[in-house]
């Protein structure tokens, strides 16, 4: 179970930052430090096929992407081969270091700045025919120093996942689904028994950060140009989580014998969890007997808040056939392709035009997509992954720690990145 969860963490900015170190030795076009953009004519060597590098959640995703790329290849006459990385960040970095990068590849938000700043990436976002269809928050996640670099391939948000059988056993009804912090605390207490805790989640920013967002806080401002980690709002979010932990109505998954929130929920060690829509695959394959529903996360003092996680389709600045690469990406992010991907391996489409059809096909998961309207992305400034990793280490002891002191240290570290 931990392996599945880790795959999504890679896309959130919590992956090991070693890939960025290697990327500094990347493309020969990048040693001057200037980002490559598509302001000039795209390369279009039709004799060159495309190499596509992905990180896959399993056989379903691999087969789906292979089929989509093969169909495009047959239609256009351009050869294209998909390779599945065993360690995407490492293999991507190695490709750039050897000056033989894949033409098209999955790219996480935390890796964007490192590759963009040394000229390894083509900034092609404004060339996309469907650029205005992507959710604005996703475009922001892949915008660096004012340039929209790459097309978001899909995304996820966090929701409140509720065990409906345990809910009913506790005498709760649909009217009790929490919409505020006070209500969340109340139902968490009601659902806590000797054998289960009301709410369990991962003890990391990628989950606890949702409370910060609900209080009006964040690690950085929307365009990652200012650190806001130790604002009164951010501190209030962590202090609320700290209260739930100390009241015994919320636990970290690791504290109750689980590797992640989905496992704690599936084993019914908790009656609720805060997770992304990837939990549906785990529940179907590992815990099919558990009945559940999904609600939007309760609003905090400043309103609704959740976190979003996404990857984009990166294109290498050194690709000899950028024009074909762009055409492939447009096909892979089209409405039909994204709805097919969703059906075959579960991600939410990154384009707004697919929302109604996705909701119709996934009525029990609508809360996840509704979160897109107010979701907060993770910082994409170069080096933010290291800061987040340090924050995660500190959050392990949040229950007995000092929320202000924790976020003061994060603030200092983020400010250092901006100098």
ZAZAMI-213432 format. One line per field, with one value per residue (C-alpha): residue number from 0; x, y, z. Coordinates in nm, 4 decimals. Layout:
! residues N
seq: [NUM_...]
u: [X_...]
v: [Y_...]
w: [Z_...]
! end
This chain:
! residues 419
seq: [0_1_2_3_4_5_6_7_8_9_10_11_12_13_14_15_16_17_18_19_20_21_22_23_24_25_26_27_28_29_30_31_32_33_34_35_36_37_38_39_40_41_42_43_44_45_46_47_48_49_50_51_52_53_54_55_56_57_58_59_60_61_62_63_64_65_66_67_68_69_70_71_72_73_74_75_76_77_78_79_80_81_82_83_84_85_86_87_88_89_90_91_92_93_94_95_96_97_98_99_100_101_102_103_104_105_106_107_108_109_110_111_112_113_114_115_116_117_118_119_120_121_122_123_124_125_126_127_128_129_130_131_132_133_134_135_136_137_138_139_140_141_142_143_144_145_146_147_148_149_150_151_152_153_154_155_156_157_158_159_160_161_162_163_164_165_166_167_168_169_170_171_172_173_174_175_176_177_178_179_180_181_182_183_184_185_186_187_188_189_190_191_192_193_194_195_196_197_198_199_200_201_202_203_204_205_206_207_208_209_210_211_212_213_214_215_216_217_218_219_220_221_222_223_224_225_226_227_228_229_230_231_232_233_234_235_236_237_238_239_240_241_242_243_244_245_246_247_248_249_250_251_252_253_254_255_256_257_258_259_260_261_262_263_264_265_266_267_268_269_270_271_272_273_274_275_276_277_278_279_280_281_282_283_284_285_286_287_288_289_290_291_292_293_294_295_296_297_298_299_300_301_302_303_304_305_306_307_308_309_310_311_312_313_314_315_316_317_318_319_320_321_322_323_324_325_326_327_328_329_330_331_332_333_334_335_336_337_338_339_340_341_342_343_344_345_346_347_348_349_350_351_352_353_354_355_356_357_358_359_360_361_362_363_364_365_366_367_368_369_370_371_372_373_374_375_376_377_378_379_380_381_382_383_384_385_386_387_388_389_390_391_392_393_394_395_396_397_398_399_400_401_402_403_404_405_406_407_408_409_410_411_412_413_414_415_416_417_418]
u: [0.0000_0.2817_0.4142_0.0896_0.0733_0.4343_0.3612_0.1207_0.3549_0.6112_0.3673_0.3113_0.6501_0.7457_0.9806_1.3515_1.5210_1.8214_1.6699_1.7103_2.0769_2.1365_1.9314_2.1835_2.4105_2.1347_2.0786_2.3609_2.1261_2.0871_2.4295_2.3707_2.0820_1.8244_1.5029_1.4214_1.0923_0.8926_0.9183_1.1055_1.0172_0.9793_1.2203_1.0534_1.2892_1.0298_1.2920_1.3144_1.0604_0.9489_1.0551_0.7925_0.8947_0.6265_0.5976_0.3114_0.0795_0.0386_-0.0548_-0.3761_-0.2010_0.0813_-0.1590_-0.3760_-0.0913_0.0656_-0.2630_-0.3143_0.0385_0.0192_-0.3096_-0.1596_0.1513_-0.0530_-0.2647_0.0269_0.2911_0.5378_0.7051_0.6593_0.7731_0.6607_0.9060_0.7987_1.0493_1.1132_1.2281_1.0955_1.2837_1.6141_1.5810_1.4610_1.7577_1.9983_1.8613_1.9224_2.2675_2.3625_2.2126_1.9764_1.6469_1.3124_1.1199_0.8008_0.7760_0.5800_0.7051_0.6105_0.5589_0.8623_1.0890_0.9692_1.1840_1.5076_1.4720_1.3210_1.5936_1.8765_1.7094_1.6215_1.2518_1.0586_0.8086_0.5288_0.2180_0.1042_0.1273_-0.1379_-0.4647_-0.6470_-0.4468_-0.7549_-0.9343_-0.7007_-0.7997_-0.6261_-0.4768_-0.3107_-0.1707_-0.0271_0.1434_0.3382_0.4143_0.7699_0.8924_0.5880_0.6129_0.3523_0.5799_0.3749_0.0251_-0.1155_-0.1892_-0.4435_-0.4838_-0.6170_-0.7497_-0.8106_-1.1543_-1.3081_-1.3599_-1.6236_-1.6965_-2.0738_-2.1308_-1.9367_-2.1095_-2.4535_-2.3506_-2.2597_-2.6103_-2.4979_-2.6900_-2.6185_-2.7179_-2.4158_-2.1551_-1.9260_-1.9049_-1.7123_-1.4156_-1.6404_-1.8543_-1.5478_-1.4212_-1.7640_-1.8143_-1.4520_-1.5196_-1.8434_-1.6696_-1.3722_-1.3973_-1.1570_-1.0938_-1.0845_-1.0066_-1.2518_-1.0066_-0.6661_-0.4329_-0.0694_0.1451_0.2787_0.2212_0.0440_-0.2455_-0.2121_-0.1614_-0.5333_-0.6069_-0.3692_-0.5565_-0.8932_-0.7627_-0.6533_-0.2860_-0.0278_0.3444_0.3868_0.1656_-0.0068_0.2841_0.5533_0.7199_0.6637_0.6891_0.3755_0.4390_0.4343_0.1305_-0.1280_-0.3614_-0.1112_-0.0344_-0.4068_-0.4466_-0.1725_-0.2958_-0.6418_-0.4864_-0.2804_-0.5993_-0.7577_-0.4450_-0.4326_-0.8042_-0.7476_-1.0032_-0.7445_-0.4281_-0.1474_-0.1778_0.1689_0.0618_-0.2137_-0.0288_-0.0860_0.1412_-0.0946_-0.4414_-0.6036_-0.4684_-0.5851_-0.9279_-0.9414_-0.8458_-1.1165_-0.8630_-1.0273_-1.3800_-1.2668_-0.9574_-0.8390_-0.7061_-0.7069_-0.9138_-0.6386_-0.7815_-1.0573_-0.8164_-0.6853_-1.0339_-1.1443_-0.8435_-0.7584_-1.0688_-1.3718_-1.5912_-1.5641_-1.8501_-1.7693_-1.8691_-1.6681_-1.7440_-1.5663_-1.3323_-1.5023_-1.4522_-1.2274_-1.2503_-1.1597_-1.3735_-1.3151_-0.9646_-0.7904_-0.4625_-0.4135_-0.1543_-0.0595_0.2002_0.2435_0.3663_0.7150_0.8887_1.2676_1.4266_1.6702_1.4019_1.4700_1.0980_0.9278_0.6442_0.5401_0.5864_0.3471_0.0948_0.1164_0.0624_-0.2428_-0.3880_-0.3048_-0.4737_-0.7788_-1.1215_-1.1641_-0.8189_-0.8489_-1.1923_-1.0554_-0.7583_-0.9977_-1.2095_-0.9115_-0.6929_-0.8696_-0.7218_-0.9386_-0.9176_-0.7176_-0.9493_-1.2722_-1.4645_-1.4521_-1.5964_-1.9647_-1.9027_-1.6566_-1.9071_-2.1797_-1.9519_-1.8252_-2.1181_-1.9707_-1.6465_-1.7879_-1.6542_-1.2978_-1.3604_-1.5631_-1.2466_-1.0771_-1.2518_-1.0530_-0.7615_-0.4163_-0.1055_0.2297_0.5145_0.7106_1.0088_1.3452_1.4446_1.0936_1.0997_1.3864_1.2018_0.8859_1.0809_1.2163_0.8652_0.7398_1.0053_0.8927_0.5251_0.5896_0.5964_0.3219_0.1157_0.3677_0.5366_0.5038_0.3170_0.4498_0.8106_0.7722_0.6372_0.8897_1.1664_0.9851_0.9427_1.3154_1.4025_1.1603_1.2804_1.6346_1.5211_1.3930_1.7144]
v: [0.0000_0.2396_0.2003_0.3149_0.6189_0.7104_0.7318_1.0169_1.1889_1.2119_1.4304_1.6613_1.8079_1.5574_1.3504_1.3311_1.6411_1.4587_1.4799_1.8559_1.8235_1.6015_1.8295_2.1068_1.9055_1.8806_1.9954_2.1580_2.4420_2.5275_2.6102_2.9789_2.9661_3.1025_2.9073_2.7698_2.8867_2.8358_3.1940_3.0723_2.8022_2.4558_2.1866_1.9389_1.6655_1.4206_1.1463_1.1425_0.9433_1.0434_0.8827_0.9153_0.8522_0.7960_0.6865_0.4411_0.3442_-0.0025_-0.2113_-0.0208_0.3138_0.1658_-0.0025_0.3072_0.5455_0.2946_0.2609_0.6373_0.7011_0.4105_0.5431_0.8894_0.7387_0.5385_0.8397_1.0793_0.8419_0.9583_0.6807_0.7081_0.4694_0.4700_0.3714_0.3148_0.4387_0.2400_0.5689_0.8557_1.1414_0.9575_0.8390_1.1760_1.3456_1.0899_1.1495_1.5222_1.4709_1.2483_1.5032_1.2332_1.3232_1.1756_1.4008_1.3919_1.2960_1.3163_1.6132_1.6966_2.0448_2.0223_1.9336_2.2152_2.4979_2.2999_2.1966_2.5252_2.7364_2.5572_2.5599_2.1909_2.2469_2.3832_2.6438_2.5489_2.6123_2.9213_2.7280_2.4766_2.4986_2.4042_2.6249_2.8134_2.4893_2.3878_2.4724_2.8012_2.6588_2.3832_2.6320_2.8230_2.5073_2.4794_2.8478_2.9500_3.3101_3.4049_3.1268_2.8497_2.5528_2.2394_2.0944_1.9478_1.5857_1.5234_1.6024_1.5020_1.6844_1.5812_1.4868_1.3496_0.9747_0.8297_0.4666_0.4635_0.1500_0.2855_0.6194_0.4601_0.2461_0.5664_0.7012_0.9592_1.0517_1.2434_1.5594_1.5082_1.5133_1.7908_2.1208_2.3156_2.2549_2.2323_1.9708_1.7713_1.7668_1.6586_1.3666_1.2577_1.2322_1.0422_0.7932_0.7320_0.4048_0.1668_-0.0044_0.2882_0.6567_0.8941_1.0398_0.9180_1.0734_1.0920_1.3112_1.5267_1.8629_1.6939_1.6205_1.8640_2.1493_2.1308_2.2648_2.5536_2.6313_2.6215_2.8794_3.1029_3.0053_2.8572_2.7937_3.0514_3.2903_3.1819_3.2452_3.1244_3.4656_3.5237_3.2929_3.2932_2.9827_3.1465_3.3681_3.3707_3.1801_2.9038_2.8648_2.8478_2.5598_2.3522_2.4365_2.3050_1.9775_1.9704_2.0017_1.7043_1.4990_1.5883_1.5243_1.1712_1.2005_1.2126_1.0064_0.9762_0.6522_0.5483_0.5697_0.3119_0.0529_0.1705_0.2963_0.5685_0.7055_0.4764_0.1676_0.2862_0.3512_0.0242_-0.1784_0.0143_0.1442_0.4800_0.5726_0.8621_0.9694_1.2649_1.1347_1.1925_1.0185_0.7602_0.5901_0.4461_0.2019_0.0836_0.0338_-0.1615_-0.3931_-0.4322_-0.3463_-0.4170_-0.4984_-0.1475_0.0827_0.4516_0.7915_1.1025_1.4591_1.7873_1.8795_2.0906_2.4651_2.6424_2.9993_3.1370_2.8985_2.5842_2.4606_2.1574_2.0703_1.9609_1.7251_1.7125_1.6272_1.7773_1.6567_1.8032_1.8503_1.8617_2.1765_1.9491_1.7395_1.7309_1.7104_1.9552_2.0145_1.6476_1.6397_1.9338_1.7644_1.4465_1.6388_1.8131_1.4739_1.3264_1.6201_1.6260_1.5670_1.2204_1.1056_1.2334_1.0798_0.7497_0.7725_0.8446_0.5413_0.3122_0.4129_0.6805_1.0335_1.3459_1.5383_1.8602_2.0417_2.2138_2.1011_1.7399_1.8176_1.7483_1.4159_1.3087_1.3895_1.1947_0.8939_0.9241_1.0468_0.9184_1.1107_1.4525_1.6033_1.5588_1.7562_2.0215_2.0917_2.2145_2.5500_2.6339_2.3879_2.5107_2.3830_2.3102_2.5627_2.5179_2.7375_2.5654_2.3903_2.3810_2.0014_2.0080_2.2551_2.0454_1.7339_1.9161_2.0330_1.6753_1.5646_1.8353_1.7499_1.4009_1.5523_1.8139_1.6667_1.7871_2.0516_2.4262_2.5078_2.8628_2.7502_2.4836_2.7301_2.9981_2.7591_2.6811_3.0523_3.1098_2.8243_2.9382_3.2986_3.1724_3.0140_3.3476_3.5436]
w: [0.0000_0.0724_-0.2788_-0.4333_-0.2124_-0.2861_-0.6546_-0.5941_-0.3543_-0.6316_-0.8187_-0.5245_-0.4583_-0.1908_-0.4049_-0.3368_-0.4678_-0.6100_-0.9544_-0.9457_-0.8576_-1.1575_-1.3784_-1.3257_-1.5563_-1.8133_-2.1648_-2.3509_-2.4317_-2.0675_-1.9269_-1.9744_-1.7296_-1.9737_-2.0089_-2.3513_-2.4920_-2.8064_-2.9220_-3.2290_-3.4791_-3.3303_-3.4423_-3.6762_-3.7887_-3.9216_-3.9467_-3.5679_-3.3719_-3.0235_-2.6980_-2.4244_-2.0608_-1.7975_-1.4361_-1.4068_-1.1240_-1.2716_-1.5721_-1.6408_-1.6780_-1.8829_-2.1249_-2.1550_-2.2349_-2.4751_-2.6619_-2.6872_-2.8124_-3.0596_-3.2003_-3.2484_-3.4075_-3.6565_-3.7449_-3.7970_-3.9284_-3.6610_-3.4656_-3.0887_-2.8158_-2.4514_-2.1776_-1.8174_-1.5603_-1.2452_-1.0855_-1.2955_-1.1287_-1.1437_-1.5030_-1.6230_-1.4601_-1.6027_-1.9505_-1.9256_-1.7732_-2.0678_-2.3100_-2.4340_-2.2692_-2.3648_-2.6026_-2.3940_-2.0272_-1.7047_-1.5017_-1.1419_-1.0036_-0.7752_-1.0694_-1.2954_-1.1627_-1.1681_-1.5291_-1.6467_-1.4884_-1.6699_-2.0096_-2.0287_-2.0960_-2.3886_-2.2654_-2.5004_-2.2914_-2.4817_-2.8101_-2.7025_-2.8934_-2.5711_-2.3347_-2.2120_-2.1217_-1.8380_-1.4815_-1.3938_-1.0748_-1.2789_-1.5277_-1.2341_-1.1049_-1.4298_-1.4797_-1.3965_-1.4112_-1.6143_-1.8734_-1.8999_-1.9598_-2.0011_-2.0251_-1.6999_-1.7844_-1.5047_-1.1362_-0.7962_-0.4911_-0.1307_0.0010_0.3195_0.2782_0.5136_0.6060_0.5652_0.7750_1.0736_1.0218_1.0470_1.3449_1.5285_1.4681_1.2123_0.8970_0.5778_0.7635_0.9905_0.7138_0.8407_0.6593_0.9268_1.1561_1.4611_1.2917_1.1844_1.5416_1.6671_1.4277_1.4730_1.8456_1.7887_1.5605_1.7924_1.9857_2.1560_1.8222_1.5830_1.5622_1.4017_1.1492_1.0280_0.7732_0.6728_0.8981_0.6165_0.4526_0.1596_0.3974_0.6898_0.4467_0.3674_0.7174_0.6507_0.3283_0.5084_0.7543_0.4670_0.4865_0.2506_0.2269_-0.0509_-0.2428_-0.5623_-0.7974_-0.5528_-0.5285_-0.1559_0.1461_0.3621_0.5725_0.9161_0.8642_1.1412_0.9091_0.8362_1.2063_1.2860_1.0414_1.2035_1.5523_1.4633_1.3453_1.6654_1.8710_1.6931_1.7573_2.1255_2.1701_2.0442_1.7651_1.4842_1.4432_1.1952_0.9986_1.1114_1.4752_1.4330_1.2274_0.8716_0.5977_0.4739_0.5315_0.2774_0.4492_0.7915_0.6421_0.4518_0.7587_0.9488_1.1979_1.1252_1.0259_0.8047_0.6195_0.4133_0.0831_-0.2898_-0.5534_-0.6018_-0.2915_-0.5111_-0.6743_-0.3384_-0.2021_-0.5080_-0.5132_-0.1448_0.0586_-0.1631_0.1367_0.2820_0.1858_0.1700_0.0422_-0.0362_0.0728_0.0223_0.3057_0.5750_0.5518_0.7983_0.9290_0.5853_0.3809_0.1804_0.1152_-0.0293_-0.1984_-0.5568_-0.7027_-1.0664_-1.3295_-1.6729_-2.0088_-2.0336_-2.3690_-2.3887_-2.5291_-2.7142_-2.8829_-3.2580_-3.3283_-3.0940_-3.3392_-3.3285_-2.9526_-2.9167_-3.1443_-2.9351_-2.6109_-2.7561_-2.8394_-2.4969_-2.3208_-2.5458_-2.3966_-2.5449_-2.4401_-2.0845_-2.0315_-2.1603_-1.9227_-1.6377_-1.7188_-1.7569_-1.4620_-1.2584_-1.2848_-1.3139_-1.6434_-1.6309_-1.8703_-1.7710_-2.0800_-1.9555_-1.6115_-1.6775_-1.8510_-1.5811_-1.3075_-1.4867_-1.5160_-1.1566_-0.9449_-0.6171_-0.6726_-0.7619_-0.4372_-0.5611_-0.8803_-0.6988_-0.5012_-0.8183_-0.7804_-0.4667_-0.4644_-0.3700_-0.5483_-0.3889_-0.4332_-0.7552_-0.6670_-0.7098_-0.3879_-0.2381_-0.2299_0.0203_0.2407_0.2294_0.3239_0.6292_0.7158_0.6968_0.9438_1.1865_1.1429_1.2729_1.6230_1.5709_1.8539_2.1124_1.8989_1.8486_1.5266_1.5197_1.5619_1.2939_1.0405_1.1392_1.0338_0.7087_0.6430_0.6884_0.4527_0.1831_0.2042_0.1481_-0.1796_-0.3048_-0.2496]
! end
